[in-house]
Amino acid sequence: MAEAIVPLTDAEITDHLQELPGWQRSGDEITRTFGIRYHGGVALIVHVADIERLIGHHADIDLRWDRVRFGITTHDAGHRLTVADFDLAKRIDEIAAAHEARPIQSPPVSNDPDLSN
């Protein structure tokens, strides 16, 4: 019988994020964006997808002409964060570096309507 997938606590998530600079929490997902030209982004995604297939865990990926955004959560844990998400994030960082993708710092998310413009 397979082991149950255990979501991380908020404190554990904070600890894991400290080990992965550049990744940000957005609800029950961690995200990071890399700057890379379109065709380089395609190669980066293919490389990440190959590793994802091997480990059986996948990110949501958004490709634009000059960037790639990764969003990671564990669907099998009710869209909550698990250790597997942080393992995949570390692997994505290594692959992105190999493709010379440059990290793009996302602005902090604000719920203040006065700051939305």
N, CA, C and O atoms as CSV, one atom per row, in Angstrom:
chain,resi,resn,atom,element,x,y,z
A,1,MET,N,N,0.832,-1.185,0.000
A,1,MET,CA,C,0.000,0.000,0.000
A,1,MET,C,C,0.878,1.250,0.000
A,1,MET,O,O,1.869,1.314,0.727
A,2,ALA,N,N,0.515,2.241,-0.813
A,2,ALA,CA,C,1.296,3.476,-0.907
A,2,ALA,C,C,1.123,4.318,0.351
A,2,ALA,O,O,0.071,4.316,0.989
A,3,GLU,N,N,2.192,5.037,0.685
A,3,GLU,CA,C,2.137,5.922,1.838
A,3,GLU,C,C,1.262,7.130,1.517
A,3,GLU,O,O,1.209,7.592,0.378
A,4,ALA,N,N,0.580,7.630,2.541
A,4,ALA,CA,C,-0.240,8.821,2.369
A,4,ALA,C,C,0.665,10.035,2.141
A,4,ALA,O,O,1.737,10.143,2.737
A,5,ILE,N,N,0.225,10.931,1.286
A,5,ILE,CA,C,0.967,12.158,1.024
A,5,ILE,C,C,0.583,13.165,2.102
A,5,ILE,O,O,-0.592,13.487,2.279
A,6,VAL,N,N,1.592,13.656,2.818
A,6,VAL,CA,C,1.344,14.531,3.962
A,6,VAL,C,C,1.656,15.979,3.597
A,6,VAL,O,O,2.801,16.300,3.278
A,7,PRO,N,N,0.648,16.863,3.639
A,7,PRO,CA,C,0.905,18.287,3.403
A,7,PRO,C,C,1.788,18.857,4.504
A,7,PRO,O,O,1.749,18.400,5.647
A,8,LEU,N,N,2.584,19.861,4.148
A,8,LEU,CA,C,3.456,20.526,5.099
A,8,LEU,C,C,2.683,21.562,5.912
A,8,LEU,O,O,1.679,22.105,5.451
A,9,THR,N,N,3.161,21.827,7.121
A,9,THR,CA,C,2.594,22.899,7.938
A,9,THR,C,C,3.129,24.233,7.432
A,9,THR,O,O,4.093,24.262,6.666
A,10,ASP,N,N,2.518,25.331,7.850
A,10,ASP,CA,C,3.002,26.652,7.451
A,10,ASP,C,C,4.449,26.867,7.882
A,10,ASP,O,O,5.239,27.437,7.130
A,11,ALA,N,N,4.803,26.417,9.081
A,11,ALA,CA,C,6.180,26.565,9.571
A,11,ALA,C,C,7.153,25.765,8.710
A,11,ALA,O,O,8.247,26.242,8.408
A,12,GLU,N,N,6.772,24.569,8.319
A,12,GLU,CA,C,7.635,23.745,7.463
A,12,GLU,C,C,7.800,24.382,6.085
A,12,GLU,O,O,8.886,24.354,5.505
A,13,ILE,N,N,6.726,24.950,5.572
A,13,ILE,CA,C,6.791,25.626,4.271
A,13,ILE,C,C,7.750,26.806,4.351
A,13,ILE,O,O,8.570,27.002,3.455
A,14,THR,N,N,7.654,27.583,5.407
A,14,THR,CA,C,8.557,28.722,5.601
A,14,THR,C,C,10.003,28.256,5.643
A,14,THR,O,O,10.871,28.870,5.023
A,15,ASP,N,N,10.269,27.178,6.367
A,15,ASP,CA,C,11.633,26.631,6.448
A,15,ASP,C,C,12.135,26.203,5.074
A,15,ASP,O,O,13.274,26.500,4.713
A,16,HIS,N,N,11.307,25.515,4.313
A,16,HIS,CA,C,11.713,25.055,2.980
A,16,HIS,C,C,11.957,26.236,2.040
A,16,HIS,O,O,12.886,26.200,1.233
A,17,LEU,N,N,11.135,27.278,2.136
A,17,LEU,CA,C,11.318,28.452,1.279
A,17,LEU,C,C,12.642,29.153,1.571
A,17,LEU,O,O,13.256,29.712,0.663
A,18,GLN,N,N,13.085,29.130,2.819
A,18,GLN,CA,C,14.369,29.748,3.168
A,18,GLN,C,C,15.527,29.025,2.492
A,18,GLN,O,O,16.577,29.624,2.258
A,19,GLU,N,N,15.350,27.755,2.179
A,19,GLU,CA,C,16.383,26.972,1.511
A,19,GLU,C,C,16.356,27.158,-0.013
A,19,GLU,O,O,17.267,26.714,-0.713
A,20,LEU,N,N,15.308,27.816,-0.520
A,20,LEU,CA,C,15.161,28.013,-1.966
A,20,LEU,C,C,14.899,29.488,-2.272
A,20,LEU,O,O,13.772,29.862,-2.594
A,21,PRO,N,N,15.933,30.329,-2.174
A,21,PRO,CA,C,15.737,31.754,-2.456
A,21,PRO,C,C,15.151,31.962,-3.850
A,21,PRO,O,O,15.537,31.293,-4.808
A,22,GLY,N,N,14.226,32.889,-3.945
A,22,GLY,CA,C,13.613,33.205,-5.231
A,22,GLY,C,C,12.253,32.572,-5.431
A,22,GLY,O,O,11.446,33.077,-6.211
A,23,TRP,N,N,11.983,31.473,-4.739
A,23,TRP,CA,C,10.664,30.861,-4.816
A,23,TRP,C,C,9.753,31.592,-3.844
A,23,TRP,O,O,10.157,31.932,-2.731
A,24,GLN,N,N,8.520,31.831,-4.275
A,24,GLN,CA,C,7.549,32.544,-3.450
A,24,GLN,C,C,6.309,31.688,-3.263
A,24,GLN,O,O,5.903,30.928,-4.142
A,25,ARG,N,N,5.731,31.840,-2.096
A,25,ARG,CA,C,4.477,31.139,-1.831
A,25,ARG,C,C,3.317,32.010,-2.280
A,25,ARG,O,O,3.273,33.207,-1.999
A,26,SER,N,N,2.390,31.396,-2.973
A,26,SER,CA,C,1.148,32.048,-3.368
A,26,SER,C,C,0.030,31.080,-3.005
A,26,SER,O,O,-0.340,30.219,-3.804
A,27,GLY,N,N,-0.504,31.224,-1.800
A,27,GLY,CA,C,-1.510,30.282,-1.317
A,27,GLY,C,C,-0.876,28.924,-1.096
A,27,GLY,O,O,0.086,28.801,-0.338
A,28,ASP,N,N,-1.404,27.907,-1.750
A,28,ASP,CA,C,-0.880,26.551,-1.630
A,28,ASP,C,C,-0.067,26.156,-2.851
A,28,ASP,O,O,-0.128,25.019,-3.320
A,29,GLU,N,N,0.694,27.118,-3.355
A,29,GLU,CA,C,1.550,26.897,-4.509
A,29,GLU,C,C,2.836,27.687,-4.289
A,29,GLU,O,O,2.821,28.753,-3.673
A,30,ILE,N,N,3.949,27.158,-4.797
A,30,ILE,CA,C,5.178,27.947,-4.843
A,30,ILE,C,C,5.465,28.263,-6.301
A,30,ILE,O,O,5.221,27.443,-7.186
A,31,THR,N,N,5.989,29.471,-6.545
A,31,THR,CA,C,6.190,29.929,-7.913
A,31,THR,C,C,7.565,30.564,-8.078
A,31,THR,O,O,8.171,31.065,-7.131
A,32,ARG,N,N,8.025,30.520,-9.310
A,32,ARG,CA,C,9.252,31.224,-9.667
A,32,ARG,C,C,9.239,31.464,-11.167
A,32,ARG,O,O,8.778,30.628,-11.944
A,33,THR,N,N,9.752,32.621,-11.556
A,33,THR,CA,C,9.806,32.997,-12.966
A,33,THR,C,C,11.259,33.198,-13.377
A,33,THR,O,O,12.063,33.762,-12.636
A,34,PHE,N,N,11.573,32.721,-14.576
A,34,PHE,CA,C,12.920,32.865,-15.137
A,34,PHE,C,C,12.829,33.602,-16.460
A,34,PHE,O,O,11.928,33.351,-17.261
A,35,GLY,N,N,13.764,34.514,-16.685
A,35,GLY,CA,C,13.864,35.198,-17.963
A,35,GLY,C,C,14.695,34.371,-18.920
A,35,GLY,O,O,15.823,33.990,-18.610
A,36,ILE,N,N,14.134,34.097,-20.085
A,36,ILE,CA,C,14.827,33.323,-21.120
A,36,ILE,C,C,14.056,33.528,-22.423
A,36,ILE,O,O,12.826,33.591,-22.413
A,37,ARG,N,N,14.762,33.629,-23.525
A,37,ARG,CA,C,14.089,33.818,-24.810
A,37,ARG,C,C,13.248,32.591,-25.145
A,37,ARG,O,O,13.481,31.506,-24.611
A,38,TYR,N,N,12.282,32.766,-26.022
A,38,TYR,CA,C,11.264,31.753,-26.293
A,38,TYR,C,C,11.833,30.359,-26.577
A,38,TYR,O,O,11.459,29.399,-25.905
A,39,HIS,N,N,12.722,30.233,-27.552
A,39,HIS,CA,C,13.228,28.904,-27.913
A,39,HIS,C,C,14.079,28.294,-26.800
A,39,HIS,O,O,14.076,27.078,-26.608
A,40,GLY,N,N,14.799,29.132,-26.075
A,40,GLY,CA,C,15.521,28.647,-24.902
A,40,GLY,C,C,14.549,28.174,-23.834
A,40,GLY,O,O,14.808,27.195,-23.134
A,41,GLY,N,N,13.423,28.881,-23.713
A,41,GLY,CA,C,12.380,28.483,-22.764
A,41,GLY,C,C,11.779,27.128,-23.115
A,41,GLY,O,O,11.485,26.319,-22.235
A,42,VAL,N,N,11.602,26.895,-24.399
A,42,VAL,CA,C,11.083,25.595,-24.837
A,42,VAL,C,C,12.062,24.491,-24.443
A,42,VAL,O,O,11.650,23.449,-23.934
A,43,ALA,N,N,13.361,24.714,-24.676
A,43,ALA,CA,C,14.372,23.713,-24.307
A,43,ALA,C,C,14.383,23.496,-22.790
A,43,ALA,O,O,14.498,22.362,-22.326
A,44,LEU,N,N,14.263,24.566,-22.030
A,44,LEU,CA,C,14.212,24.478,-20.568
A,44,LEU,C,C,13.014,23.632,-20.134
A,44,LEU,O,O,13.144,22.764,-19.272
A,45,ILE,N,N,11.863,23.885,-20.725
A,45,ILE,CA,C,10.648,23.152,-20.371
A,45,ILE,C,C,10.791,21.668,-20.713
A,45,ILE,O,O,10.380,20.816,-19.925
A,46,VAL,N,N,11.357,21.351,-21.855
A,46,VAL,CA,C,11.542,19.947,-22.237
A,46,VAL,C,C,12.447,19.252,-21.234
A,46,VAL,O,O,12.179,18.116,-20.843
A,47,HIS,N,N,13.515,19.920,-20.812
A,47,HIS,CA,C,14.436,19.351,-19.830
A,47,HIS,C,C,13.721,19.120,-18.495
A,47,HIS,O,O,13.854,18.054,-17.894
A,48,VAL,N,N,12.960,20.125,-18.032
A,48,VAL,CA,C,12.202,19.984,-16.784
A,48,VAL,C,C,11.174,18.856,-16.916
A,48,VAL,O,O,11.026,18.042,-16.005
A,49,ALA,N,N,10.473,18.809,-18.037
A,49,ALA,CA,C,9.439,17.786,-18.233
A,49,ALA,C,C,10.026,16.378,-18.200
A,49,ALA,O,O,9.383,15.446,-17.716
A,50,ASP,N,N,11.233,16.223,-18.708
A,50,ASP,CA,C,11.876,14.908,-18.678
A,50,ASP,C,C,12.146,14.477,-17.234
A,50,ASP,O,O,11.916,13.320,-16.881
A,51,ILE,N,N,12.624,15.388,-16.410
A,51,ILE,CA,C,12.863,15.085,-14.992
A,51,ILE,C,C,11.534,14.841,-14.274
A,51,ILE,O,O,11.429,13.930,-13.453
A,52,GLU,N,N,10.531,15.645,-14.580
A,52,GLU,CA,C,9.217,15.466,-13.948
A,52,GLU,C,C,8.665,14.068,-14.232
A,52,GLU,O,O,8.102,13.420,-13.350
A,53,ARG,N,N,8.831,13.624,-15.452
A,53,ARG,CA,C,8.355,12.285,-15.823
A,53,ARG,C,C,9.061,11.228,-14.987
A,53,ARG,O,O,8.431,10.274,-14.531
A,54,LEU,N,N,10.348,11.390,-14.786
A,54,LEU,CA,C,11.126,10.411,-14.022
A,54,LEU,C,C,10.731,10.374,-12.545
A,54,LEU,O,O,10.696,9.302,-11.941
A,55,ILE,N,N,10.433,11.534,-11.960
A,55,ILE,CA,C,10.110,11.572,-10.526
A,55,ILE,C,C,8.605,11.497,-10.264
A,55,ILE,O,O,8.188,11.335,-9.117
A,56,GLY,N,N,7.794,11.612,-11.303
A,56,GLY,CA,C,6.348,11.497,-11.145
A,56,GLY,C,C,5.697,12.682,-10.452
A,56,GLY,O,O,4.709,12.528,-9.734
A,57,HIS,N,N,6.257,13.864,-10.671
A,57,HIS,CA,C,5.688,15.079,-10.061
A,57,HIS,C,C,5.838,16.203,-11.071
A,57,HIS,O,O,6.895,16.337,-11.687
A,58,HIS,N,N,4.795,17.020,-11.256
A,58,HIS,CA,C,4.782,17.983,-12.350
A,58,HIS,C,C,4.403,19.385,-11.882
A,58,HIS,O,O,3.577,19.564,-10.987
A,59,ALA,N,N,5.025,20.357,-12.507
A,59,ALA,CA,C,4.709,21.770,-12.267
A,59,ALA,C,C,3.712,22.252,-13.315
A,59,ALA,O,O,3.601,21.680,-14.399
A,60,ASP,N,N,2.996,23.306,-12.973
A,60,ASP,CA,C,2.242,24.049,-13.979
A,60,ASP,C,C,3.242,25.017,-14.595
A,60,ASP,O,O,3.974,25.694,-13.873
A,61,ILE,N,N,3.282,25.089,-15.920
A,61,ILE,CA,C,4.298,25.874,-16.616
A,61,ILE,C,C,3.625,26.854,-17.558
A,61,ILE,O,O,2.719,26.497,-18.311
A,62,ASP,N,N,4.090,28.109,-17.501
A,62,ASP,CA,C,3.565,29.167,-18.365
A,62,ASP,C,C,4.735,29.734,-19.165
A,62,ASP,O,O,5.632,30.358,-18.597
A,63,LEU,N,N,4.728,29.521,-20.477
A,63,LEU,CA,C,5.780,29.998,-21.363
A,63,LEU,C,C,5.316,31.265,-22.078
A,63,LEU,O,O,4.246,31.294,-22.686
A,64,ARG,N,N,6.133,32.301,-21.995
A,64,ARG,CA,C,5.921,33.551,-22.739
A,64,ARG,C,C,7.146,33.770,-23.615
A,64,ARG,O,O,8.104,33.000,-23.539
A,65,TRP,N,N,7.131,34.804,-24.444
A,65,TRP,CA,C,8.236,34.976,-25.391
A,65,TRP,C,C,9.560,35.257,-24.709
A,65,TRP,O,O,10.614,35.001,-25.292
A,66,ASP,N,N,9.537,35.785,-23.470
A,66,ASP,CA,C,10.792,36.128,-22.810
A,66,ASP,C,C,10.904,35.598,-21.384
A,66,ASP,O,O,11.777,36.030,-20.632
A,67,ARG,N,N,10.023,34.659,-21.003
A,67,ARG,CA,C,10.079,34.132,-19.632
A,67,ARG,C,C,9.313,32.823,-19.524
A,67,ARG,O,O,8.471,32.491,-20.359
A,68,VAL,N,N,9.641,32.091,-18.457
A,68,VAL,CA,C,8.937,30.861,-18.110
A,68,VAL,C,C,8.606,30.948,-16.625
A,68,VAL,O,O,9.471,31.246,-15.801
A,69,ARG,N,N,7.343,30.685,-16.295
A,69,ARG,CA,C,6.901,30.689,-14.899
A,69,ARG,C,C,6.520,29.263,-14.509
A,69,ARG,O,O,5.790,28.579,-15.227
A,70,PHE,N,N,7.028,28.835,-13.362
A,70,PHE,CA,C,6.697,27.526,-12.814
A,70,PHE,C,C,5.841,27.717,-11.572
A,70,PHE,O,O,6.138,28.564,-10.730
A,71,GLY,N,N,4.792,26.940,-11.463
A,71,GLY,CA,C,3.946,26.909,-10.275
A,71,GLY,C,C,3.842,25.469,-9.810
A,71,GLY,O,O,3.511,24.582,-10.596
A,72,ILE,N,N,4.123,25.233,-8.537
A,72,ILE,CA,C,4.163,23.857,-8.052
A,72,ILE,C,C,3.273,23.691,-6.832
A,72,ILE,O,O,3.312,24.498,-5.903
A,73,THR,N,N,2.470,22.635,-6.845
A,73,THR,CA,C,1.665,22.196,-5.718
A,73,THR,C,C,1.461,20.689,-5.898
A,73,THR,O,O,1.702,20.147,-6.977
A,74,THR,N,N,1.025,20.036,-4.855
A,74,THR,CA,C,0.789,18.589,-4.982
A,74,THR,C,C,-0.703,18.346,-5.146
A,74,THR,O,O,-1.472,18.463,-4.192
A,75,HIS,N,N,-1.101,18.008,-6.361
A,75,HIS,CA,C,-2.509,17.777,-6.655
A,75,HIS,C,C,-3.074,16.618,-5.842
A,75,HIS,O,O,-4.219,16.670,-5.393
A,76,ASP,N,N,-2.267,15.565,-5.653
A,76,ASP,CA,C,-2.715,14.380,-4.905
A,76,ASP,C,C,-2.862,14.626,-3.405
A,76,ASP,O,O,-3.355,13.763,-2.679
A,77,ALA,N,N,-2.437,15.799,-2.941
A,77,ALA,CA,C,-2.586,16.155,-1.528
A,77,ALA,C,C,-3.631,17.257,-1.379
A,77,ALA,O,O,-3.579,18.045,-0.435
A,78,GLY,N,N,-4.567,17.308,-2.303
A,78,GLY,CA,C,-5.613,18.332,-2.244
A,78,GLY,C,C,-5.106,19.714,-2.593
A,78,GLY,O,O,-5.564,20.710,-2.032
A,79,HIS,N,N,-4.150,19.780,-3.530
A,79,HIS,CA,C,-3.536,21.048,-3.948
A,79,HIS,C,C,-2.887,21.748,-2.762
A,79,HIS,O,O,-3.049,22.954,-2.575
A,80,ARG,N,N,-2.159,20.989,-1.975
A,80,ARG,CA,C,-1.409,21.523,-0.833
A,80,ARG,C,C,0.071,21.316,-1.113
A,80,ARG,O,O,0.437,20.561,-2.014
A,81,LEU,N,N,0.921,21.985,-0.346
A,81,LEU,CA,C,2.364,21.870,-0.524
A,81,LEU,C,C,2.928,20.694,0.268
A,81,LEU,O,O,2.559,20.463,1.419
A,82,THR,N,N,3.833,19.957,-0.378
A,82,THR,CA,C,4.487,18.804,0.237
A,82,THR,C,C,5.997,18.895,-0.020
A,82,THR,O,O,6.464,19.773,-0.746
A,83,VAL,N,N,6.738,17.981,0.582
A,83,VAL,CA,C,8.188,17.918,0.370
A,83,VAL,C,C,8.508,17.748,-1.117
A,83,VAL,O,O,9.500,18.294,-1.600
A,84,ALA,N,N,7.690,17.006,-1.837
A,84,ALA,CA,C,7.925,16.768,-3.265
A,84,ALA,C,C,7.959,18.072,-4.056
A,84,ALA,O,O,8.697,18.181,-5.035
A,85,ASP,N,N,7.171,19.059,-3.644
A,85,ASP,CA,C,7.147,20.340,-4.345
A,85,ASP,C,C,8.489,21.056,-4.233
A,85,ASP,O,O,8.979,21.637,-5.201
A,86,PHE,N,N,9.070,21.008,-3.052
A,86,PHE,CA,C,10.346,21.686,-2.832
A,86,PHE,C,C,11.504,20.932,-3.490
A,86,PHE,O,O,12.484,21.542,-3.915
A,87,ASP,N,N,11.387,19.622,-3.569
A,87,ASP,CA,C,12.377,18.828,-4.291
A,87,ASP,C,C,12.347,19.201,-5.778
A,87,ASP,O,O,13.394,19.392,-6.395
A,88,LEU,N,N,11.152,19.301,-6.341
A,88,LEU,CA,C,11.026,19.679,-7.747
A,88,LEU,C,C,11.538,21.103,-7.968
A,88,LEU,O,O,12.208,21.365,-8.968
A,89,ALA,N,N,11.236,22.018,-7.060
A,89,ALA,CA,C,11.710,23.404,-7.187
A,89,ALA,C,C,13.239,23.447,-7.232
A,89,ALA,O,O,13.814,24.173,-8.043
A,90,LYS,N,N,13.892,22.680,-6.373
A,90,LYS,CA,C,15.353,22.628,-6.377
A,90,LYS,C,C,15.872,22.108,-7.716
A,90,LYS,O,O,16.843,22.636,-8.259
A,91,ARG,N,N,15.231,21.090,-8.236
A,91,ARG,CA,C,15.644,20.536,-9.533
A,91,ARG,C,C,15.437,21.561,-10.653
A,91,ARG,O,O,16.276,21.683,-11.545
A,92,ILE,N,N,14.328,22.291,-10.606
A,92,ILE,CA,C,14.073,23.324,-11.618
A,92,ILE,C,C,15.145,24.399,-11.553
A,92,ILE,O,O,15.621,24.853,-12.594
A,93,ASP,N,N,15.541,24.821,-10.345
A,93,ASP,CA,C,16.608,25.818,-10.213
A,93,ASP,C,C,17.889,25.336,-10.895
A,93,ASP,O,O,18.538,26.100,-11.609
A,94,GLU,N,N,18.248,24.081,-10.678
A,94,GLU,CA,C,19.468,23.517,-11.263
A,94,GLU,C,C,19.373,23.471,-12.786
A,94,GLU,O,O,20.332,23.798,-13.485
A,95,ILE,N,N,18.221,23.065,-13.292
A,95,ILE,CA,C,18.025,22.980,-14.747
A,95,ILE,C,C,18.035,24.381,-15.357
A,95,ILE,O,O,18.647,24.598,-16.402
A,96,ALA,N,N,17.363,25.324,-14.713
A,96,ALA,CA,C,17.326,26.708,-15.220
A,96,ALA,C,C,18.739,27.297,-15.291
A,96,ALA,O,O,19.081,27.982,-16.254
A,97,ALA,N,N,19.548,27.028,-14.276
A,97,ALA,CA,C,20.930,27.519,-14.278
A,97,ALA,C,C,21.709,26.911,-15.443
A,97,ALA,O,O,22.499,27.600,-16.089
A,98,ALA,N,N,21.492,25.629,-15.710
A,98,ALA,CA,C,22.173,24.955,-16.813
A,98,ALA,C,C,21.779,25.562,-18.165
A,98,ALA,O,O,22.562,25.522,-19.114
A,99,HIS,N,N,20.570,26.121,-18.251
A,99,HIS,CA,C,20.084,26.746,-19.484
A,99,HIS,C,C,20.337,28.249,-19.497
A,99,HIS,O,O,19.893,28.956,-20.402
A,100,GLU,N,N,21.057,28.728,-18.484
A,100,GLU,CA,C,21.392,30.146,-18.355
A,100,GLU,C,C,20.162,31.042,-18.293
A,100,GLU,O,O,20.192,32.184,-18.752
A,101,ALA,N,N,19.078,30.516,-17.720
A,101,ALA,CA,C,17.886,31.335,-17.495
A,101,ALA,C,C,18.161,32.222,-16.286
A,101,ALA,O,O,18.756,31.766,-15.309
A,102,ARG,N,N,17.740,33.467,-16.339
A,102,ARG,CA,C,17.990,34.377,-15.224
A,102,ARG,C,C,16.728,34.518,-14.381
A,102,ARG,O,O,15.642,34.745,-14.915
A,103,PRO,N,N,16.868,34.385,-13.090
A,103,PRO,CA,C,15.702,34.527,-12.210
A,103,PRO,C,C,15.119,35.931,-12.304
A,103,PRO,O,O,15.852,36.919,-12.355
A,104,ILE,N,N,13.820,36.007,-12.324
A,104,ILE,CA,C,13.113,37.284,-12.302
A,104,ILE,C,C,12.397,37.362,-10.969
A,104,ILE,O,O,11.606,36.481,-10.632
A,105,GLN,N,N,12.667,38.403,-10.215
A,105,GLN,CA,C,12.012,38.572,-8.919
A,105,GLN,C,C,10.606,39.103,-9.154
A,105,GLN,O,O,10.424,40.175,-9.731
A,106,SER,N,N,9.628,38.353,-8.707
A,106,SER,CA,C,8.237,38.788,-8.820
A,106,SER,C,C,7.926,39.774,-7.707
A,106,SER,O,O,8.416,39.617,-6.589
A,107,PRO,N,N,7.121,40.787,-7.996
A,107,PRO,CA,C,6.737,41.713,-6.938
A,107,PRO,C,C,5.860,41.007,-5.916
A,107,PRO,O,O,5.131,40.079,-6.266
A,108,PRO,N,N,5.917,41.430,-4.664
A,108,PRO,CA,C,5.050,40.809,-3.656
A,108,PRO,C,C,3.585,41.000,-4.008
A,108,PRO,O,O,3.200,42.022,-4.574
A,109,VAL,N,N,2.784,40.024,-3.674
A,109,VAL,CA,C,1.350,40.084,-3.926
A,109,VAL,C,C,0.722,40.994,-2.885
A,109,VAL,O,O,0.984,40.859,-1.690
A,110,SER,N,N,-0.116,41.931,-3.351
A,110,SER,CA,C,-0.787,42.845,-2.431
A,110,SER,C,C,-2.291,42.737,-2.614
A,110,SER,O,O,-2.788,42.646,-3.736
A,111,ASN,N,N,-2.995,42.748,-1.519
A,111,ASN,CA,C,-4.456,42.758,-1.563
A,111,ASN,C,C,-5.004,44.166,-1.344
A,111,ASN,O,O,-6.214,44.347,-1.210
A,112,ASP,N,N,-4.121,45.161,-1.308
A,112,ASP,CA,C,-4.520,46.538,-1.086
A,112,ASP,C,C,-4.992,47.135,-2.419
A,112,ASP,O,O,-4.180,47.282,-3.332
A,113,PRO,N,N,-6.279,47.483,-2.559
A,113,PRO,CA,C,-6.780,48.006,-3.846
A,113,PRO,C,C,-6.120,49.325,-4.245
A,113,PRO,O,O,-6.098,49.658,-5.430
A,114,ASP,N,N,-5.584,50.083,-3.290
A,114,ASP,CA,C,-4.922,51.348,-3.624
A,114,ASP,C,C,-3.591,51.128,-4.323
A,114,ASP,O,O,-3.076,52.038,-4.973
A,115,LEU,N,N,-3.022,49.925,-4.198
A,115,LEU,CA,C,-1.725,49.637,-4.805
A,115,LEU,C,C,-1.858,48.894,-6.125
A,115,LEU,O,O,-0.847,48.546,-6.735
A,116,SER,N,N,-3.073,48.644,-6.577
A,116,SER,CA,C,-3.283,47.816,-7.776
A,116,SER,C,C,-3.053,48.584,-9.076
A,116,SER,O,O,-2.997,47.958,-10.135
A,117,ASN,N,N,-2.921,49.871,-9.046
A,117,ASN,CA,C,-2.725,50.641,-10.270
A,117,ASN,C,C,-1.309,50.979,-10.509
A,117,ASN,O,O,-0.989,51.627,-11.505
